Amino acid sequence: MSRKSFGAQPLSYPQAVYIVATYDENGKPDAMNAAWGGISDTNELTLCLSAGHKTVKNLQKTGAFTVSMGDAPHVVACDYVGLESGNKVDNKLEKAGFTVTPSVLVNAPVINELAICLECRVKSYSPETGLLCGEIVNVSVDEAAMTDGKVDVEKVAPIVFDPFNHTYHILGHKVGDAFHDGAALK
């Protein structure tokens, strides 16, 4: 077996496409695309976001943010909010075609077009490391992305980032049942 070395880099599968949204001190919404992060405890999400982002400046002031899952129908808009800086473009969400509704639980916007949203309070942020730790206060899901009261991954159409090739891919094909299939080897 032959293996190619890529060195020490942040390359893993899958990398979720997280759209992190905040309000500024005047209530204006902003969002950015982030791939480095994940669930770090039962009600906690950790992301790596550098201090210069408008979104980071906002969440430090408001103490809140939301994280929506990027999806296939909005891949262009999700990519755009990662390419453009909120420090330079005032109406980034509008240009992306996103609309927002205020979360009822935290001082942050919920992006209406993206089906899954984690509503979070800032637990900690380190400008030196870029590590943001958020308490997940609520997970809300657009009912249009559900079938028989359950989240339907095919309706959500979540995308992941391929850091090896700088591409996006859709999730959705079931290959097994968690906490069940491995029992065959017991």
C-alpha positions, 0 to 999 in steps of 0.5 A: 500500500502506498500513501501520499503525505500532505503534512500537518494541515487542517484536512479532514472529512467531512468538514461541515459548511457552517454559516455563522450569523450575528447582529452588530451593535445596531441590529444589522445582521452579518454572516460568514462561512466557517468549516473548522469546528464541531460539537465539543460537548452535549450542548456545546459547539466550538469553532475556529474563527480569527479575530478580524472577522466582522462576525467575531467582533459582533458576537463579542459585543452581543454574546450570541450567534447562530450556526446554520448548516449550508445546503445544496440549494444555497451553495452559491450564497453560502460560498459568497458569505465566506468570500466577502468580508462584512468589514468591507461590504455592508449588505452581504446577507442581502447580496447573498439573497438571505433573509433573517428572523431574530432568534427568540432565545439569543440576540442573533439572526436565524437565516430563513433559507437554511433549514437547520440552525443552532442558536448559541450563547458565547461561552468563551472566545480567545483572540489568540487561538481563534477558538470560539466556544458556544453554548447551544441553547436551541436547535431549530429546523424548518418544518419543510425539511421534515418528514413525519416529524423527523428531520429528512436529510434529503430535504435538508441537502446539507453540504460539506467542504472538501479541503483537499480539492476546494469543492463542496459536496452534498450529503444524503445517501444512507449507508447504515444505522448508527448504534445498530449495525456494529452489533453484528460484530459483537 
